[in-house]
Amino acid sequence: MKDSEIISQDFNRRDFLKGGSVATIMTMLGGVELLAQTTEPVKTAYSGAKTKVAVIGLGAWGRELLTSLTKIPQADIAAICDTYPASLRRCASTAPGAAQTPDYKTILENKDIKAVVIATPTHKHKDIVIEALKAGKHVYCEAPLANTIEDAKAIASAAHAAPKTQLFQAGLQTRSDPERPFLLPFIRSGCLGTTVMARAQWHKFQTWRSQSPNPEREKELNWRLDKSISLGLVGEIGCHPLDQACWFLNGQPVAVTGFGSLLVHRDDGREVPDTIQVVLEFPGGVNMIYDATLANSFDSEYEMFYGNNAAVMLRDSKAWMFKEVNSPLLGWEVYARKETFYKDTGIALLADASKAVVNDSPEAKKALERTPLDHALENFVLTAADIAGNTQDYVDLNGADDVKGLLEYLSKNVPKRHMCSYLDAYRATVVAIKANEAVMSHQRVLIQPELFALNS
């Protein structure tokens, strides 16, 4: 990288509302923090060999992925790849033992590398993912899968057709956050009463633009500002909370209405809005509202699910419940730990509410400091290692011809970890693409149910 080249650093996802300050505000409002039970040390170690992994694409988010991988002892970062030499040099200190290459095909040809993390621009995912799967690699592909439904379907179909001994995981990392699977049955079971609506927001004060003295390089860096290849704020950022709503509400939207405007950054040549709003319509009349802006950081980002008995807020990988004063007792409250918040007594909802649980142990605090991305990549690396180790064990005892027996053995011995599947990722990408279509057209766009099926 030339000394004169300036790469924007406004992709930082950490904001002023963190930790205790948010907790204090929420509890003063009468919120009850919802915590998954943490009574034992967090077990992340795997007894088998490390997984040799490569990162393809070293932009701002690719560097975030690379840094997260360095926290995982079982990840052996064997190679890094980017077509821009300066990006390779920039990441050399983060992964000092990794081979550097501008050509991802050299990684796919390397038999020792078992897993690849693909973090190229969204519109460049398809060919790399499909070739990596054909090369027998475990694949972690960033979300959204693609910028067109055709490419997203091609990726998901390739993942579906890959041998069952291969792992495909999409980068919708909130699905790997331990707090979310804990909350899923809580919300779906009706504890909030009748679900009435959901909403989410993402507010940042940043430009989304990177600068370079090289016009061609600057255009490459700012692909997200090009409407012909970018899904904009609702796709590149909103795909996560929109997927969360589909997951928690257990359904797919039937229509989406969108609005988008260039209000602040209108003079720098960009083609995508810096402020957007969308409304997803779910079957049964429940709507989800999402808004995002690059013009203001107030109130940062969070998600809300509302019922007539209570509401749940998800923020900073934590959750709080706000109960209505006349909401009925659920029965298990008598066993749960009670906490006093402001002028009310709250109930700590835990994975095991039949006994008091202390969540301020060093192990619990350490677990809460880990990001959803940390969990997602760790689940990917450990599962890849488990597949390799158990496959070798089975082949050593039974030979390599009994494929059915091997798959049964893997299903029993490879732990089920939370991760986003190719089908969920495909459906989330469809929603993001249709939402962006609505934003760019300022219209209501119907989403036909057959779009969510791979064989349509």
Summary of the structure (lengths in Angstrom):
residues: 456
radius of gyration: 22.5
end to end distance: 45.6
largest distance: 66.7
contacts: 1494
relative contact order: 0.18
helix: 38%
strand: 21%
